[in-house]
Amino acid sequence: MQIFLDSAKYDEIENWLTQGVVDGVTTNPSIMLKDSVYDCEAGARRLCRLLGSRPLSVEVTSNNPREMLEQGRTFAGWAENVVVKIPIVNERGESCLGVIHGLSGEGIAVNTTAILSFNQAILAVKAGAAYVSIFAGRIADEGNDAAVVIRNVRQWLDQWSYAAKIIVGSIRAVIDIQQAALAGAHIVTIPPQFLPKMVDHKYTRDTVRQFNEDARKAQAQIAHVQAAAAVHG
């Protein structure tokens, strides 16, 4: 399983890149605004350089299919590792499958976002999406089990040998990451504040503290024995 960061903060992404756990980054207009990235192109180009060959998802900001296509082509021209995020439907509930199909047909990688059902996922894949972003937290908000949706989509992809990958987003707690991983997600896109919680554990710190204390005692004992041997030698 891969880990993407759900962030547009350069320093934050760089920090986790140096620790070897980041395989890509996802953004959207809300994330860019929250992270004070007001120039989408400049911010995206800078992050793409930081990421190297790792993908960066950038989302379109229109309800109009023609404008979505134009934005998608523009975004894809910023860097080779840009992935264009297209919602499965626009805010009026109109299908965006034609946009997904058009961009993917031009060789542009598409991340179909805001997916909340099995049916939406399989249609996005059929239209040519390279990634399908399943919003686990929002599925749970409706009283449904996100793990079941993830597992069913993964089984369908494998059964029919589709290359598309599942991204699980809308992560609300660390347990969501674990459940997505066990359900078969190819990728989980994680808000960075959860990574310190994943890596840390109170009893791990206690264990390391005990090891260090025992090591100091052992070193002191060794030094004492060596000193005694030198005196009697």
C-alpha positions as CSV (number, residue, x, y, z in Angstrom):
1,M,0.0,0.0,0.0
2,Q,1.1,3.5,-0.8
3,I,0.8,6.6,1.4
4,F,-0.2,10.0,-0.1
5,L,-0.3,13.2,1.9
6,D,-3.4,15.3,1.8
7,S,-1.6,18.6,2.0
8,A,-0.2,21.5,0.1
9,K,2.4,22.6,2.8
10,Y,5.8,22.4,1.3
11,D,7.8,22.0,4.5
12,E,5.4,19.4,5.9
13,I,5.6,17.3,2.7
14,E,9.4,17.7,2.6
15,N,9.6,16.5,6.2
16,W,7.8,13.3,5.6
17,L,9.5,12.7,2.3
18,T,12.9,12.6,4.0
19,Q,11.5,9.9,6.3
20,G,10.7,7.7,3.3
21,V,7.0,7.2,3.7
22,V,5.4,9.5,1.1
23,D,4.5,8.1,-2.3
24,G,2.5,11.1,-3.6
25,V,0.4,14.1,-2.6
26,T,-3.3,15.0,-3.1
27,T,-4.7,18.5,-3.0
28,N,-8.0,20.3,-3.6
29,P,-9.0,23.9,-3.5
30,S,-10.0,23.7,0.2
31,I,-6.6,22.3,1.1
32,M,-4.7,24.9,-0.9
33,L,-6.7,27.7,0.7
34,K,-6.2,26.2,4.2
35,D,-2.4,25.9,3.6
36,S,-2.1,29.4,2.2
37,V,-1.4,28.4,-1.4
38,Y,-3.1,31.2,-3.3
39,D,-1.4,30.7,-6.6
40,C,-2.4,27.2,-7.7
41,E,0.0,27.0,-10.6
42,A,3.1,28.2,-8.7
43,G,2.3,26.1,-5.7
44,A,1.7,23.0,-7.8
45,R,4.9,23.4,-9.8
46,R,6.9,23.8,-6.6
47,L,5.4,20.7,-5.1
48,C,5.9,18.7,-8.3
49,R,9.6,19.6,-8.2
50,L,9.8,18.5,-4.6
51,L,8.0,15.2,-5.3
52,G,10.2,14.2,-8.3
53,S,8.4,11.4,-10.1
54,R,5.7,11.0,-7.4
55,P,2.2,12.1,-8.4
56,L,0.5,15.3,-7.3
57,S,-3.3,15.5,-7.7
58,V,-4.7,19.0,-8.6
59,E,-8.5,19.5,-8.8
60,V,-10.5,21.4,-11.4
61,T,-12.7,24.2,-10.2
62,S,-15.6,24.3,-12.6
63,N,-19.0,22.7,-13.1
64,N,-18.8,23.1,-16.9
65,P,-17.4,20.0,-18.8
66,R,-15.6,22.1,-21.4
67,E,-13.9,24.2,-18.7
68,M,-13.0,21.1,-16.9
69,L,-11.3,19.7,-20.0
70,E,-9.4,23.0,-20.5
71,Q,-8.3,23.2,-16.9
72,G,-7.2,19.6,-16.9
73,R,-5.1,20.1,-20.0
74,T,-3.6,23.2,-18.5
75,F,-2.8,21.5,-15.2
76,A,-1.2,18.5,-17.0
77,G,1.1,20.9,-18.8
78,W,2.6,22.1,-15.5
79,A,4.6,18.9,-14.9
80,E,4.7,15.3,-15.9
81,N,3.7,14.1,-12.5
82,V,0.5,16.1,-12.3
83,V,-2.7,14.0,-11.9
84,V,-5.9,15.9,-12.7
85,K,-8.7,15.4,-10.1
86,I,-12.2,15.3,-11.7
87,P,-15.3,14.7,-9.5
88,I,-17.6,11.9,-10.5
89,V,-20.5,14.4,-10.9
90,N,-20.6,18.1,-10.7
91,E,-22.5,20.0,-8.0
92,R,-25.7,19.7,-10.0
93,G,-25.4,15.9,-10.1
94,E,-24.4,15.8,-13.8
95,S,-22.0,13.1,-15.0
96,C,-18.4,14.0,-15.4
97,L,-17.6,10.7,-17.1
98,G,-17.1,12.4,-20.5
99,V,-14.4,14.6,-19.0
100,I,-12.7,11.7,-17.4
101,H,-12.8,9.8,-20.7
102,G,-11.7,12.7,-22.7
103,L,-8.6,13.6,-20.6
104,S,-7.6,9.9,-20.1
105,G,-7.9,9.5,-23.9
106,E,-5.3,12.2,-24.3
107,G,-2.9,10.4,-22.0
108,I,-3.6,12.6,-19.0
109,A,-3.8,10.7,-15.6
110,V,-7.2,11.3,-13.9
111,N,-8.0,10.9,-10.3
112,T,-11.8,10.6,-10.0
113,T,-12.8,12.1,-6.7
114,A,-15.8,12.4,-4.3
115,I,-16.7,8.7,-4.9
116,L,-19.1,7.4,-2.3
117,S,-20.4,4.1,-3.9
118,F,-19.3,1.0,-5.7
119,N,-21.3,2.0,-8.8
120,Q,-19.6,5.4,-9.0
121,A,-16.2,3.7,-8.8
122,I,-16.7,1.2,-11.5
123,L,-18.1,3.8,-13.9
124,A,-15.1,6.0,-13.3
125,V,-12.7,3.1,-14.0
126,K,-14.6,2.2,-17.2
127,A,-14.3,5.9,-18.3
128,G,-10.6,5.7,-18.0
129,A,-9.7,7.0,-14.5
130,A,-6.2,6.0,-13.3
131,Y,-7.3,6.5,-9.7
132,V,-10.7,6.4,-7.9
133,S,-10.8,8.3,-4.7
134,I,-13.3,6.7,-2.2
135,F,-14.3,9.1,0.6
136,A,-14.4,6.8,3.6
137,G,-15.3,9.4,6.2
138,R,-18.3,10.7,4.2
139,I,-19.5,7.1,3.5
140,A,-19.4,6.5,7.2
141,D,-21.3,9.8,7.8
142,E,-24.2,8.3,5.8
143,G,-24.2,5.2,8.1
144,N,-22.5,2.9,5.6
145,D,-19.4,0.8,5.9
146,A,-16.6,2.3,3.9
147,A,-14.5,-0.9,4.2
148,V,-17.2,-2.9,2.4
149,V,-17.1,-0.4,-0.5
150,I,-13.3,-0.5,-0.7
151,R,-13.2,-4.3,-0.5
152,N,-15.8,-4.7,-3.2
153,V,-14.1,-2.2,-5.6
154,R,-10.7,-3.9,-5.1
155,Q,-12.2,-7.3,-5.7
156,W,-13.8,-6.1,-8.9
157,L,-10.7,-4.4,-10.2
158,D,-8.6,-7.5,-9.6
159,Q,-11.3,-9.8,-11.1
160,W,-11.3,-7.8,-14.3
161,S,-7.6,-6.9,-14.3
162,Y,-8.1,-3.2,-14.4
163,A,-5.0,-1.1,-13.7
164,A,-6.8,1.7,-11.8
165,K,-5.9,2.2,-8.2
166,I,-8.1,2.9,-5.2
167,I,-7.2,6.0,-3.2
168,V,-9.0,6.2,0.2
169,G,-9.5,9.7,1.4
170,S,-11.7,11.7,3.8
171,I,-9.7,10.2,6.7
172,R,-11.1,11.3,10.1
173,A,-9.1,9.1,12.5
174,V,-6.1,6.8,12.5
175,I,-8.4,3.8,12.7
176,D,-9.7,4.8,9.2
177,I,-6.2,4.3,7.8
178,Q,-6.0,0.8,9.3
179,Q,-9.4,-0.2,8.0
180,A,-8.7,1.1,4.5
181,A,-5.4,-0.7,4.4
182,L,-6.9,-4.0,5.5
183,A,-9.8,-3.6,3.1
184,G,-7.4,-3.5,0.2
185,A,-6.9,0.1,-0.7
186,H,-3.9,0.6,-3.0
187,I,-3.3,4.1,-1.5
188,V,-4.5,6.0,1.6
189,T,-4.2,9.8,1.4
190,I,-3.5,10.9,5.0
191,P,-3.8,14.3,6.6
192,P,-0.3,14.9,7.9
193,Q,-1.4,15.4,11.5
194,F,-2.2,11.7,11.7
195,L,1.3,10.5,10.9
196,P,2.9,11.4,14.3
197,K,0.1,9.4,15.9
198,M,0.8,6.4,13.7
199,V,4.5,6.3,14.4
200,D,4.4,7.1,18.2
201,H,3.3,4.9,21.1
202,K,3.6,5.5,24.8
203,Y,4.8,2.0,25.5
204,T,7.3,2.1,22.7
205,R,8.8,5.2,24.3
206,D,8.8,3.4,27.7
207,T,10.5,0.4,26.1
208,V,13.2,2.5,24.5
209,R,13.7,4.4,27.8
210,Q,14.2,1.1,29.6
211,F,16.7,-0.2,27.0
212,N,18.7,3.0,27.3
213,E,18.7,2.9,31.1
214,D,19.9,-0.8,31.0
215,A,22.6,0.1,28.5
216,R,23.9,2.9,30.8
217,K,23.9,0.4,33.7
218,A,25.7,-2.2,31.6
219,Q,28.3,0.3,30.5
220,A,28.9,1.5,34.0
221,Q,29.3,-2.1,35.2
222,I,31.7,-2.9,32.4
223,A,33.8,0.2,33.2
224,H,33.8,-0.9,36.9
225,V,35.0,-4.4,36.0
226,Q,37.7,-3.1,33.7
227,A,38.9,-0.7,36.3
228,A,39.1,-3.5,38.9
229,A,40.9,-5.7,36.5
230,A,43.5,-3.0,35.7
231,V,44.1,-2.5,39.5
232,H,44.6,-6.2,40.1
233,G,46.4,-6.8,36.8
